[in-house]
Amino acid sequence: MKEESFENSLIKLENIVKELESGETPLDNAILKYTEAMKLAKFCSEKISKATESVNKILKDDGTVEEFNADNGNN
């Protein structure tokens, strides 16, 4: 699968889910669609994880990066 944007991958995933939920997809095609959906889901999950890691870092006044943790009062 070529590298696509998160948004395009999510749209494709949603379309595959709708198609599979319709119950009108022949079994062989459904298996292929399911496999594609799993790849898209993994890609989207990895993108979200990377984005979460980036967002959860705080740049301190001294230029160092610190992990954000809402439980320890870093705001």
Buried (B, 14 or more C-beta within 10 A) or exposed (E): EEEEEBEEBBEBBEEBBEBBEEEEBEEEEBEEBBEBBEBBBEBBEEBEEEEEEEEEEEEEEEEEEEEEEEEEEEE
